[in-house]
Amino acid sequence: MAFRSAFAYLLLSSRAVACVAAGLIAPTVAHAQAGLSVEVSPLRLELKMAAKATHTQVITLRNDGKETVTVRARVDEYWLSGDGTPQFKFAAPGTPFSAAAWIRLNPSVLTLAPGATASVRATTAVPADTPDAAYRAAVMFEFEPPEADPRAAGKDMRFRGRVAAIIYATVGAPRTAVDLVDLQVRQVPGGQPDVVAMLTNTGRGYTRTRGTMVITAEGGRKVREVAIPSVPVLPESTRELRVPTASPQDAPLEPGRYTIELRVDVGQAALLIGETTLEVARVK
Amino acid sequence: MKTRNLVLGIALAAMAAAQPLSAADTTANLTVGATVSATAKLSLGAASISFPDADPDTTPSIPATAALSVVAKGKTGTGSNITLTMLAGDDLKSGSDTIAITNVSWTASGAGFVAGTMSKAAAQSVGSWANSGNRSGSMSFSLVNNWTYAVGSYSATAVFTLTAP
């Protein structure tokens, strides 16, 4: 199980009697910009905690570039827009389902020489009387902006880069109540169509998707089975789940009429199942 | 769309309930023994781009002087995504003069890279990739040209954010 492989980066504090690291998928990310390259690991932490519990996570950074890099770390709010795009903003009191105020970073600024490795400790402390729910925040690692061309003038866009490590902290045992409320086929300019499912979670829990999408031709011949991507479904939210009908390696679907069945497992007793049709026109 | 709920047997329901967050019980000490081998890398080919001055009548859309190359290499767990977004910090500004950042848009080439329009309100998706792979693309920016722009040296900063939600 993929979640188990992530425990390598997990440290539990001695006070975390009621704090359980339920899973940690940790793709390591190296960010590079104009000769700058910093690796951050892990990128995602999933915690199951009780009120008053504390958990400390060590996040490792490594400078793979040739220049010394200054990294500034801070905690931001994190949420998803309707199409599932991650969004971040400065932490603000009163943000629903926010764990930003619970997280302390040490250090928050560090300098990495080429080839050097350093750690940032992210300590999550759940306040007493926290209602059961799935909370979240993002630890942002921003890299010093690259040197801009001093001769630049006119109309310039300058680029900066950062890496966001997401922390999900589920307190207690909140309920998830996810429903599949819409399913449609969306054409992609110049590409194969996507199937887009709309998922609504009216519960206060957090879950992730998995499952399959089966494409069947007229006559019942199964043409393709596609794995559904693992995406988060946040509490009291609605989001799109986009599933491509073809990967870049797959051949385009032949012209014809297809039935598409989506089976989404979000950890509830019943699978979410939706069905729609797809017409692939013959190219003239 | 037709939807229906399929209530499965006890065995399958138990499998469905074995979601990540319920996979671990309230245990004080966890033995840490696995190794994480996932890796990803993002490379941006330039720190800045420029839009040269041009006659709005003959050049209604000013292409940037160079395209921005982007390379995203990633190793993740099966089905997991790595996402790259871009958010403008503000409009293009020159003193008190402003050009709305929504006048800047981009086209993209490369698998998984998408075209878009810059925004200072919400991060825009640049690309999203499932599973492991080496993705490279090119972003070509353009600025809507207009006689109403005041003369000046404008600049704005955009932030690329790489994450695995």
Interface residues (C-beta under 8 A of the other chain):
Chain A: M1 A2 F3 R4 S5 A6 F7 A8 Y9 L10 L11 L12 A16 V17 A18 V20 A21 A22 G23 I25 A26 P27 T28 V29 A30 H31 A32 Q33 A34 S37 E39 S41 P42 L43 R44 E46 K48 A50 Y78 L80 S81 D83 G84 T85 P86 Q87 F88 A138 M140 E142 P145 P146 E147 A148 D149 A152 A153 G154 K155 D156 M157 R158 F159 R160 G161 R162 V163 A164 A165 I166 T170 L180 D182 L183 Q184 G205 Y206 T207 R208 R210 A227 I228 P229 S230 V231 P232 P248 R263 D265 V266 G267 Q268 A269 A270 L271 L272 I273 G274 E275 T276
Chain B: M1 K2 T3 R4 N5 L6 V7 L8 A13 A16 A17 A18 Q19 P20 L21 S22 A23 A24 D25 T26 T27 A28 N29 L30 T31 V32 G33 A34 T35 V36 S37 A38 T39 A40 K41 L42 S43 L44 G45 A46 A47 S48 I49 S50 F51 P52 D53 I62 A64 L68 V71 G74 K75 T76 G77 T78 G79 S80 N81 I82 T83 T85 L87 L92 I99 V104 A111 G112 A122 A123 Q124 S125 A130 F141 L143 S153 Y154 S155 A156 T157 A158 V159 F160 T161 L162 T163 A164 P165
